[in-house]
Amino acid sequence: MLVGVLGAVVPAIPGSSLVLVAIILWGIVSSSFAAIKIPLIVTIIFLFLF
């Protein structure tokens, strides 16, 4: 997720899509998609807006 946040500042790195992938991987590793529901929804909204 830190690389994704860095990508939000550095134009050459696609930040929001990396954060989205990190959240999805976090849900897979933790086996709990209930814990990532809100961050996932917010990230998808920001991905489509920006």
N, C-alpha and C positions, 0 to 999 in steps of 0.2 A: 504494500500500500504506500510505502514511502516513495517508491519510484513513481507511482501514479501521482502523488502530491507534487513531487519534483517536476513531473511532466506538465502539471498545470501552470508552472512558472516558466519552464523552458519550452519554447515553441516546437522544437524538433521531436519531442517525445509526446505521444498521445496519452495525456494524463488521465482523463476521465474513463477511457476504455480500459486502461490498466487497473484503475481502482475497481471498476466493475468486475474484471476478471479476478482480482484479488478477493473481493467479497464472495464471489461464487466459489472460489477455491476454499475459502474459510468455511463456508457452509458445508462443503463436501468433507473437509477434514474433520470438522466438529460434529458432523452428522446431525446437525440441527438447523434446518432452514427456518424455523420459527425465530431463532435468534438473529437472523440476518434479514428478516422480511423488511423492516423499516429502512435500514441502510441501503438495501437493494432497490427499493422503490424510489428513494430520494436520488440515488445515483443514476438510475435510468431516466428519471425526469430531467436531471441536469445534463445528461448525455444528449437527450433530444433537444433541449433548449439551447445548448451551446455547441 
